[in-house]
Amino acid sequence: MKHSNLVLLFTISVPLFLSAAEPSAFGAGNLDNPEPYGLTSNEKVILQNKNKLQNVVVKSNNQANEVDSLRERIDGLQSIIENLSRKTHNNKVNLKNLEDKHSINMQSTGEYETRLSEVVQTNAINVEKTKNVVFDLSLIIESIKKDYVTKAEFNLLVDEVNKFKELIVKELEQNKPQDLANVNGGDLYDQAKANFDKKLYTQAIKEYELLIVKNYKPAYAHYMIAEMYYQRKNYANAITYYKKSTSIYDKASYMPNLMLHSAISMDNTGDANHAKVFYKAIIAKFPNSNEAKVAKKYLGL
């Protein structure tokens, strides 16, 4: 009697909270999410390559900025060098003029020495400026070396992309469209279970859905689909299939696990009150099960 009331409660209450909770339960597998979850093996590879490509783009952009800065510094250095060249030429002319004046009038020795001192001081200042520019230039070059995307890094990225392509080809080969409608229930059941064990959930869900259409162990098929949605953290869909499985057959050996995962799914969709009811029901109906131990932990017992 208590169990029938529990099933009735499951049947009546689940739709009441699904409509409010569903939007937050359908984010599994979204690679645009800042913290993606519920990813398949292929989606994890895609995310890894996406992150690696992003790092290369960032490094390339940084290098481009550093190169632009380097070009500006080089242009500045070239301008300083050209200016020094002009001043050197002018100094030579001035010195020649002073020498000419000195040869004509020995009394201009004081003026010659003064002008010579000014030339030496000017050259010293310009040399110091050149040293500073060269030092800044060396810092930029070191920075570029530090952030440079090496050939080894680039080749590693290419290898990862090629591995990903091979994985996709393999996956496509395994998931070639089949005329499943003509496959008998037993073979389809084995095929679905094999894909489930390999975590090929997308294909396995299709096969279990067809088993439901064929009315071949429909309660178990609903349960297995629910388990896959549960693993993907798509808790709203998981609850729907758990509920349907229970309504078809509520004495299956997997009922403790079904009820526990239903309760956890309810917790994750914001229905803590009904989750507690299920945790207590597991403890009462299956007191010696591992699921009961987990339920007690959720209840803080």
Buried (B, 14 or more C-beta within 10 A) or exposed (E): EEEEEBEEBBEEBBEEBBEEBBEEBBBBBBEEEEEBEBBBEBBEBBEEBEEBEEEBEEBEEBBEEBEEBBEEBEEBBEEBEEEBEEBBEEBEEBBEEBEEBBEEEEEBEEEBEEBBEEBEEBBEEBEEBBEEBEEBBEEBEEBBEEEBBEEEBEEEBEEBEEEBEEBEEEBEEEEEEEEBEEBEEEEBBEBBBEBBEEEBBBBBBBBBBBBBEBEBBBBBBBBBBBBBBBBBBBBBBBBBBBBBBBEBBBEBEBBBBBBBBBBBBBBBBBBEEBBBBBBBBBBEBBEEBEBBEBBBEBBEE
